[in-house]
Amino acid sequence: MCAAVPRGKISVLLTEEQIRGIFRKYDRDGDRRLSKAELKEAFKHLGSHFPWWRAARALSRADANKDGYISEEELTSLVNYALKFGYKV
């Protein structure tokens, strides 16, 4: 007889591509860059307890040219930053 697994108890780490897709989804205005507000919403979706703080930290880490946005060229740095926190589905 198989033991039943309680519903909602299994979680799987998000992959790099899944996280990249989530960030791209939150580019609400379609300008191919993420503002601090868009980052906050993306981190909220990922389950961050303090998405406003995580967005500010991510921006300071991944915004190489310091223009206040995460561009497509900076997205890999942002994804690598987010991967460190083990977000799950």
PyRosetta script that sets phi, psi and omega in degrees:
from pyrosetta import init, pose_from_sequence

init()
pose = pose_from_sequence("MCAAVPRGKISVLLTEEQIRGIFRKYDRDGDRRLSKAELKEAFKHLGSHFPWWRAARALSRADANKDGYISEEELTSLVNYALKFGYKV")
pose.set_psi(1, 134.5)
pose.set_omega(1, -179.7)
pose.set_phi(2, -85.4)
pose.set_psi(2, 141.1)
pose.set_omega(2, 175.8)
pose.set_phi(3, -78.3)
pose.set_psi(3, 136.8)
pose.set_omega(3, 178.8)
pose.set_phi(4, -77.6)
pose.set_psi(4, 139.9)
pose.set_omega(4, 176.8)
pose.set_phi(5, -95.6)
pose.set_psi(5, 124.2)
pose.set_omega(5, -179.6)
pose.set_phi(6, -58.3)
pose.set_psi(6, 134.7)
pose.set_omega(6, -179.6)
pose.set_phi(7, -60.1)
pose.set_psi(7, 136.3)
pose.set_omega(7, 177.2)
pose.set_phi(8, 81.7)
pose.set_psi(8, 4.3)
pose.set_omega(8, -176.5)
pose.set_phi(9, -96.4)
pose.set_psi(9, -14.2)
pose.set_omega(9, 180.0)
pose.set_phi(10, -95.9)
pose.set_psi(10, 131.3)
pose.set_omega(10, 176.2)
pose.set_phi(11, -133.6)
pose.set_psi(11, 149.0)
pose.set_omega(11, -176.5)
pose.set_phi(12, -125.0)
pose.set_psi(12, 137.0)
pose.set_omega(12, 177.4)
pose.set_phi(13, -62.9)
pose.set_psi(13, 140.0)
pose.set_omega(13, 174.9)
pose.set_phi(14, -71.2)
pose.set_psi(14, 144.2)
pose.set_omega(14, 177.1)
pose.set_phi(15, -84.5)
pose.set_psi(15, 168.4)
pose.set_omega(15, 177.0)
pose.set_phi(16, -57.0)
pose.set_psi(16, -44.4)
pose.set_omega(16, -179.2)
pose.set_phi(17, -66.7)
pose.set_psi(17, -36.4)
pose.set_omega(17, 178.0)
pose.set_phi(18, -65.5)
pose.set_psi(18, -43.5)
pose.set_omega(18, 179.3)
pose.set_phi(19, -65.6)
pose.set_psi(19, -42.4)
pose.set_omega(19, 177.6)
pose.set_phi(20, -57.9)
pose.set_psi(20, -44.0)
pose.set_omega(20, 179.3)
pose.set_phi(21, -63.4)
pose.set_psi(21, -39.0)
pose.set_omega(21, 178.1)
pose.set_phi(22, -64.0)
pose.set_psi(22, -45.2)
pose.set_omega(22, 178.3)
pose.set_phi(23, -61.7)
pose.set_psi(23, -43.2)
pose.set_omega(23, 179.7)
pose.set_phi(24, -63.1)
pose.set_psi(24, -36.2)
pose.set_omega(24, 178.5)
pose.set_phi(25, -60.9)
pose.set_psi(25, -33.0)
pose.set_omega(25, -176.6)
pose.set_phi(26, -88.3)
pose.set_psi(26, 7.9)
pose.set_omega(26, 169.7)
pose.set_phi(27, -79.0)
pose.set_psi(27, 77.8)
pose.set_omega(27, -170.1)
pose.set_phi(28, -62.4)
pose.set_psi(28, -35.7)
pose.set_omega(28, -177.0)
pose.set_phi(29, -92.1)
pose.set_psi(29, -1.4)
pose.set_omega(29, 175.0)
pose.set_phi(30, 70.4)
pose.set_psi(30, 22.2)
pose.set_omega(30, -178.4)
pose.set_phi(31, -88.4)
pose.set_psi(31, 6.4)
pose.set_omega(31, 178.4)
pose.set_phi(32, 64.0)
pose.set_psi(32, 28.8)
pose.set_omega(32, 172.5)
pose.set_phi(33, -149.1)
pose.set_psi(33, 155.1)
pose.set_omega(33, -176.2)
pose.set_phi(34, -109.7)
pose.set_psi(34, 126.8)
pose.set_omega(34, 175.1)
pose.set_phi(35, -83.6)
pose.set_psi(35, 171.5)
pose.set_omega(35, 177.2)
pose.set_phi(36, -61.2)
pose.set_psi(36, -39.4)
pose.set_omega(36, 179.3)
pose.set_phi(37, -64.8)
pose.set_psi(37, -41.0)
pose.set_omega(37, 178.4)
pose.set_phi(38, -66.9)
pose.set_psi(38, -39.5)
pose.set_omega(38, 176.5)
pose.set_phi(39, -61.7)
pose.set_psi(39, -41.9)
pose.set_omega(39, 179.5)
pose.set_phi(40, -58.7)
pose.set_psi(40, -44.7)
pose.set_omega(40, 179.9)
pose.set_phi(41, -66.2)
pose.set_psi(41, -38.4)
pose.set_omega(41, 178.4)
pose.set_phi(42, -65.0)
pose.set_psi(42, -43.9)
pose.set_omega(42, 179.0)
pose.set_phi(43, -68.4)
pose.set_psi(43, -30.7)
pose.set_omega(43, 174.5)
pose.set_phi(44, -64.0)
pose.set_psi(44, -43.5)
pose.set_omega(44, 177.6)
pose.set_phi(45, -60.8)
pose.set_psi(45, -38.0)
pose.set_omega(45, -179.7)
pose.set_phi(46, -71.8)
pose.set_psi(46, -14.4)
pose.set_omega(46, 177.5)
pose.set_phi(47, 100.6)
pose.set_psi(47, 15.0)
pose.set_omega(47, 178.3)
pose.set_phi(48, -62.6)
pose.set_psi(48, 137.9)
pose.set_omega(48, 179.3)
pose.set_phi(49, -72.3)
pose.set_psi(49, -30.1)
pose.set_omega(49, 179.3)
pose.set_phi(50, -130.6)
pose.set_psi(50, 74.0)
pose.set_omega(50, -173.5)
pose.set_phi(51, -61.6)
pose.set_psi(51, -31.8)
pose.set_omega(51, 178.7)
pose.set_phi(52, -65.5)
pose.set_psi(52, -38.7)
pose.set_omega(52, 179.7)
pose.set_phi(53, -72.3)
pose.set_psi(53, -43.6)
pose.set_omega(53, 179.9)
pose.set_phi(54, -62.5)
pose.set_psi(54, -39.2)
pose.set_omega(54, 178.5)
pose.set_phi(55, -62.8)
pose.set_psi(55, -43.4)
pose.set_omega(55, 179.0)
pose.set_phi(56, -64.1)
pose.set_psi(56, -43.1)
pose.set_omega(56, 178.6)
pose.set_phi(57, -65.2)
pose.set_psi(57, -41.9)
pose.set_omega(57, 179.7)
pose.set_phi(58, -63.4)
pose.set_psi(58, -41.5)
pose.set_omega(58, 178.9)
pose.set_phi(59, -63.0)
pose.set_psi(59, -42.4)
pose.set_omega(59, -179.8)
pose.set_phi(60, -68.0)
pose.set_psi(60, -28.5)
pose.set_omega(60, -179.6)
pose.set_phi(61, -83.8)
pose.set_psi(61, -40.2)
pose.set_omega(61, -169.5)
pose.set_phi(62, -101.8)
pose.set_psi(62, -15.8)
pose.set_omega(62, -177.6)
pose.set_phi(63, -81.5)
pose.set_psi(63, 83.9)
pose.set_omega(63, -173.2)
pose.set_phi(64, -62.9)
pose.set_psi(64, -37.6)
pose.set_omega(64, -177.5)
pose.set_phi(65, -93.0)
pose.set_psi(65, 1.8)
pose.set_omega(65, 175.0)
pose.set_phi(66, 56.6)
pose.set_psi(66, 38.3)
pose.set_omega(66, 177.4)
pose.set_phi(67, -93.2)
pose.set_psi(67, 0.3)
pose.set_omega(67, 178.2)
pose.set_phi(68, 89.7)
pose.set_psi(68, 6.8)
pose.set_omega(68, -179.8)
pose.set_phi(69, -135.6)
pose.set_psi(69, 155.5)
pose.set_omega(69, 171.2)
pose.set_phi(70, -100.4)
pose.set_psi(70, 112.2)
pose.set_omega(70, 179.7)
pose.set_phi(71, -84.7)
pose.set_psi(71, 172.6)
pose.set_omega(71, 177.4)
pose.set_phi(72, -58.1)
pose.set_psi(72, -36.5)
pose.set_omega(72, 179.7)
pose.set_phi(73, -68.2)
pose.set_psi(73, -26.7)
pose.set_omega(73, -178.4)
pose.set_phi(74, -94.5)
pose.set_psi(74, -4.0)
pose.set_omega(74, -174.2)
pose.set_phi(75, -62.0)
pose.set_psi(75, -36.9)
pose.set_omega(75, 180.0)
pose.set_phi(76, -61.7)
pose.set_psi(76, -40.2)
pose.set_omega(76, 177.2)
pose.set_phi(77, -63.6)
pose.set_psi(77, -40.4)
pose.set_omega(77, 178.1)
pose.set_phi(78, -64.0)
pose.set_psi(78, -45.4)
pose.set_omega(78, 179.8)
pose.set_phi(79, -62.5)
pose.set_psi(79, -43.8)
pose.set_omega(79, 178.1)
pose.set_phi(80, -61.2)
pose.set_psi(80, -38.7)
pose.set_omega(80, 176.3)
pose.set_phi(81, -61.7)
pose.set_psi(81, -47.2)
pose.set_omega(81, -177.6)
pose.set_phi(82, -67.1)
pose.set_psi(82, -34.5)
pose.set_omega(82, -179.5)
pose.set_phi(83, -60.9)
pose.set_psi(83, -28.9)
pose.set_omega(83, -178.8)
pose.set_phi(84, -63.2)
pose.set_psi(84, -19.7)
pose.set_omega(84, -173.6)
pose.set_phi(85, -98.6)
pose.set_psi(85, 1.1)
pose.set_omega(85, 172.4)
pose.set_phi(86, 61.0)
pose.set_psi(86, 45.3)
pose.set_omega(86, 177.3)
pose.set_phi(87, -64.7)
pose.set_psi(87, 142.2)
pose.set_omega(87, -174.0)
pose.set_phi(88, -125.9)
pose.set_psi(88, 159.8)
pose.set_omega(88, 174.0)
pose.set_phi(89, -97.2)
pose.dump_pdb("model.pdb")
